[in-house]
Amino acid sequence: MTIVDVARHAQVSTTAVSKVLRNAYGASPAMREKVQRSIAELGYRPYAAARGLRGQTYTIGIMLPDIRNPFFPDIVDGVTDWFTDTDYQVLLGPGCNGEEAEARVTEAMIDRGMDGLILIAPVSPRSHLEHLANLVPTVVVGRHGHSPRYDTVVDDDLTGASLIVDHLVDLGHRRIAHIEHLETDPTRLAEMPNTLRTEGYRRAMSARGLADETDVVSTSYTQEGGYLGAQQLLAREQRPTAIFAGADFVAMGVLEALAEAKLSVPEDISLTGYDNTSFAALRSISLTSVDQAGHAIGGNAARLLLDRITDRGRPTVQVKLSPTLIVRNSTAPASK
């Protein structure tokens, strides 16, 4: 089935069909309706590669660092909802938390002529991100640095961490520990959410007069990282009365370790996460967590990307969203 068949069926010119397919100027509403009806009846599918040769493929690539993290689907939902009433289709690629894997995925997306990229918490150097943005419109989610090449969407992670510390201190906790994602790269230390959350935790503890009680365990933002971090904390001579897991995904592993040690939440230890995922809201879990509005993050990323596709030369912007604390049953007053 070709564009010629569609034109013959709709009794219009191939130029008219092309205008409708490209959503171009010059096709009347009546013409669009006639052509779209013929497309539906014939089951015609435009060849994306051919459309790319003419300018656009109407595809958007999203790179995810870890498809198992329950927070990232909230961002994807926000992106796809924003594109619902457009001609764009969203395609996903796993970055696998590594620079080489990210490069393979993003280069494959560019090779396939995608019109824009949304990169969620990429670990690649800024130089590589800017290289990508020079080739195709790009929005980076979760990196706090500013770039003249790509737009960014972030959560105010410093504030989010302080919300958790203030909540726990108000409940009477002093020995509040934090499980962070280990980071060594200088650029990522300045830009990644995990390092900002750790810094927010340290600042908040100091502001509440608890600088000497600061206790940070460095593992990874994974379920296994949470499990190993909790094991280290439970081995302390004086274990914490509350644990701030840097992500809900990390809190899953903490719960495993606590259950293994026959400790109850929140009776023995209070626990908080970060991201307010669907996991946190489960009645059997009821995890106190910071809501960084994943759906809104995705929606803003999609909006910025469409703006960038429309105008490649406009100044880059950073959208910073304000987090809120969702208090549930995993936190309680510190035991005497």
N, C-alpha and C positions, 0 to 999 in steps of 0.2 A: 504494500500500500504506500503510495507516494502522494506528494502535495498535488500532483496533477490529477490524481483520482479524486481528491477532496474537492478541488476546484470544479471538476466536471460534475460531481454529484451536487454541489451547491450552486452550480451554474454561475460561477464567478470566475475571475481571472486568478492565475497562480499568484500574481502580485498581491491581490486582496487577501488570499489565504496567508501569505507570508506576513502581511501586516498584522493580521489577527494573531498569528503564532508569536510574533515578536512584541505584541501589545504596542504596536507603533501608531503614530499619529496618522490619521487619514482614513480610518475604517469607522463607518457609522455604527451606531448600536444595532441597527437592523442587519447590517452586513455581518457584524460579529456574531449575532445570534444565529444567522443562517449558516455561517461557516462552522461554528461550534456544534450545531446540530448535526451537520454532515460528519464532523470528526467523531462525534459520539456514535452515530449510526454505523459508520464504517470501521470503528475501532482503530483509527489511525493514531500512531504514536510517532511524534517527531524524533529524529535521531539526534541525540544530545551532542555527539561529536560534531555533526554538521552544523548544529546551531552555534556551537562554540567557535567554529570557523567564521561565522557571521557576526560574532561579537559577544554573545552570552549563552551559557548553558542553563541558567536558572537553577544552579545547584550550589548549596552552601555546605562546606565541610566543618564538622566539629571534631576536634581532637580531645579525647578524654584521657587523663593520666592513668586511671584505674577504673575499669567498668564495674568492679565489685563494690566500690564505695557508694553507700546509699544516698549520699548528698548530691552527687552529680546528676542523677536523673531529674532532680528538681530544676537544675539549671537548663537541662535539655528541654524539659517541658515548657519553660519560659520562652526559649528560643522558638520551638515549633509552634507554640500558640501565637507568637508574634507574626510568623510567616503564614498562618493558616489561610488568610484571605489574599495571598499573593500567588504568583506563579512559581515561587521558589520551592525546591525540595531540599530537605536537610539529610545529609549522610554523615554517619559516625565512623571514627577511626580510633582505635586504642593506641595511646602513646606509651603505655607500659612503664611509666615512671623512669624513662631513660632517654638520654640525648640522642643516641643512635636510632632508637625506635621512633622517637618523635620526628627525626629527620626523614626517615623512610615514609612515615604516614603523611606528613605535610607535603613532601615532594611528590608523592603519588597523587595527592589531591590537586596540586598545581598542574601536574602532567595531564590530568583528566579535565583540565579547563574549568575548574570550579570558580565561581564568580567571587567568592570571599571565604575567609577562614575565621572561625572562632576557636581560640586555643584556651583550654581550661587548665589553669595552674601548670603551665609548661615549665620544665626544668632547664630547657636549652638556654645558652647564653643570650644576652640581649642582642649581641651582634647578629646572631642567627635569626632571631625574631625580626629584627629590622630588615635583614635580607629578604625574609619572606614577605614582609609588608611592602617592600619595594616592588615585588613581583605581583602581588594580589592584595586587595583590601583585607586588612586583618584587624581583629579585636582580640585583646588578651584579657582573660578573666583571672583575677587572683594574684596579679603581680603589681606591687605598690609603686614601682618606679614609673617615671614619666618618660615618654619617647616622642620625638618629632615625627615618627614613622607610623605608629599604630595607636589606636585608642585603647583605653583600659576601663575595666569595671572591677571594683574592689569593695570589700566590707571593711568597716572601721574596726579592725581586729584589736587595736589597743583598747578601745572602749569596750569591746565585747569581753575581753579578758578581765577588765576591771569590774564589769557587772557581776561576773562570777565571784571574784574575790570579795567584793563588798557584800554580796548575798551571804557567803559562807561566814564571813567575819561577823555579820549582823546576827547570825545564828549561834555565835559563841565559839566558832572554830578559830584556832590559832595555828595548829600544825596542818597547814594546807599545802599539799604537794602537787606538782604539775608534771605531766608526762608530755614531753615535746618530741618533735621530729628532728633528728640529728641533721644538722646542716653545716657544711664547711666552706662551700663556695662563697667568696666575698660578695659577689653581686646578689646571689640568692639570699644571703644573710640580710641584705638590706631591703629585699623586695618581697620575699615569700610570706604568706599568711602565718605559717607556723612560727617564724622568728618574731613577728610582730605580736603574736599572742603571748609568747614567752616574755617578751619585753613588757607587755601590758600587765602580765602577772607580777613581774618583779616590781614594777612601778607601783602597782596597787598595794602589794604587800608592804612596801616601804611607806606609802602614804598612810597606811593604817597602823604604823608602828611595829610591823612584823618582819622587818628586813632580816633579822637573825633567824627567823623561822623558814625563810625561803628554801625550798627543796625541789630541785628540778632533775628529772631522770630523762636521759636522751635515748630514745629508741627509734621508732618510726610511726608514721600515721597509718598503721594497719592494725588489724585485730591481733595479730601476733605481737606487734609492738606494744599494744596495751597490756597483753598478758605478761610479757617479759618485764615491762615497766612496773606493773603492780607487784610482781614477785620481788623485785628489788626493794620496793618501798615496804613491803611486809616483812622483809628481812632486817629492817632497821631496828636498832635497840629500842627506839621509841617510834612506833609506827604513826603515820599521820591519822588525824581524825577525819580528814576530807581529802579527796583526790579530784583534781581538775584535769580530766583527759582532754587533750588538744582537739579531739574530734569525736563525734559519736561512734565512728568506726573503731576508734581506739578504746572507747568505753566498753565496747562489746568484749574485748579481750580482758579488760579489768574485771568485768563481772565474772568471767570464767575463772580468773585467778582467785577472786574472793570466794566464790562458791567452792572451789577446790580446797581453800583454807578454812572452810566452814564458817565464814564471816558473812553477816547479813548487811544489806543496804536498805535503809540508812541507819539501822540500829547500831551496828558496829562502826561503819565507815560511810560517810556521805560521799556521793559521787556525782559529778557533773560532766557533761559533754559539750560539744560545740557543733552546730549545724542544724539542730532541730529537725532531724530526719524522721521518716515514718517509723523507723525503729524506736526512736526515743518516745514516740507517742503511744506505743503498744502498752496496754494496761498492765501487762505482766512485767514490763520494764519501767515505765513511767519515769523517764530520765529527765532531770532538770538540764536544760540546754540553752545555748544562745541561738536565736533564730536570726540568720543573716539573709533571709528572704531570697532563697535560691531561685525561685520563680521570677522574682523581680530582677535579679542579676541577669538571668537569661534573656528576659525581655529587653533590658537596657542594652545588652550586648548585640541583640538582633537589630535594635533601632539604630545603634551607632554604626553597625556594619552596613545597613542600607544607606545611611547618610554618606558613608565613605565610598560606597559603590557609585552613588550619584555624583559625588564631588570629591575626587581624589586629592585635590589641593587644599581643602579646608584645614585649619589648625586642628591638631589632635586634642582630645579632651579625656579627662578621667572622671568617671562617675563613682562617687563613694557613698555607699548606703549605710544607714545607721542601724546597728543591731538592737535586738530586744532580748530580754531574759525571759524564758518560759519556765516557770517554777513548777516542778512536779514532785512526786513522792520519793525521789532518790536522795533528797537532802532534808536534813532535820537538825534540830539543835544538838550541839556537841554534848556527848555524854559526860557527866561530871566525873 
